[in-house]
Amino acid sequence: MITNQWYIVCFTEELKKGKPIQKKIVGKEVVAFQTVNGKIYVLEDRCCHRNVHLSLGYIKGEYIKCGYHGWEFNGNGQCTYIPSLPPDEKIPKTACIKAYSVQVKYKAVWAWFGDEEKKDEVPLPPMHEMEQWPIVFNYHAIRANIKLVAESLFDAYHINHVHRNSIKTFMGNLHDEKLNFNLRVTDTSLEGNYDRANEGSLFEKIYFGFSKTVDTHFGYWFPHTSKLDLRFKKHFTMPARQMVIYEHFYEIDEEHVMMIQITTWHNIFRFNPWFAKWFMLKKSMRIVEEDIAFLESNKHWHEQANHRDLLIKSDEVTFEFTRLWNKNIQKYGNTAQENQTKAE
């Protein structure tokens, strides 16, 4: 599992409900919570007293309280109060659990799961649209190959087939399926752009424009974030419009992958924000469910007979993505402690 990375644990709006949030990320069970004063923490999801999930408890002021015997822990993972402890006894120094480094950005809570000394070397992907535009998100735990999940969002050639009944003309079409991707590759990222044919209905063209093409951008940042960016040009009195879909993903355990799909938009249904959120969430849910069927199918056949992918010349984005993936997988894969365990 790729542990030396920052991963999204949850979104800040989820914490506003005042309850602990339980997650399992790259094999680590964690609990995220927000205190009364607004501080956000991510801890090991375990009370060190009787080893039950701390997420079964509740938040009390600046602490998270175990729901079993009432032990309280601060944001550093240190137990600060034991209700049954006699007044003349001190809390054991060993009464503590692991606290994870946290940063809050792009309306999300990120935690670091690898070697602490490496956390400043790894930047977050540039998801700037999420800071200013409305967002909707959904979680999907699936049995899939993490590498294929990483590529699925920016795989242009599956659009006309997998999503032929859901996207239809709304997000542009491909015709001859021979595209110029204008790729730009760095050590840890891949970006590009191409044109989709704008074949929307009359209503869609009046709203999104009569341009013959939809300017389509995409990106990938190792190992956990992909992007699809659709840009509709300004026309007549209508403003330019934009829709961006992000997918953030990580291995839950050896069998399952968490795919978080995040959709954000600008100048779309801006006079009815409630309808915009409902529409975007409904559309994104349907699209990702179509993808999941194929992602799980791929894992099935790899497990059945270890079939290898048969790639062709037009899979140029896949070739570049695979080179980038293989280059980084060893560098960021395991923590030093895990590597030492394997060596022993």
ABEGO torsion letter per residue (X at the ends): XBABBBBBABBAAAAAAGBBBBBBBGGBBBBBBBBAAGBBBBBBBBBAAAGBBAAABBBBEABBBBAAAGBBBBAAGBBABBAABBAABBBBAABBBBBBBBBBBGGBBBBBABBAAAAAABBBBBAAAAAABBBBBBBBBBBBBAAAAAAAAABAAAAAAAAAAAAEAAAEBBBAGBBBAGBBBBAABBBBBBBBBBABBAAAAAAAEABABBBBBBBBBOAABBBBBBBBBBBEABBBBBBBBBBBBBBABAABBBBBBBBBBBGBGAABAAAAAAAAAAAAAAAAAAAAAAAAAAAAAAAAAGBBBBBBAAAAAAAAAAAAAAAAAAAAABBAAAAAAAAX
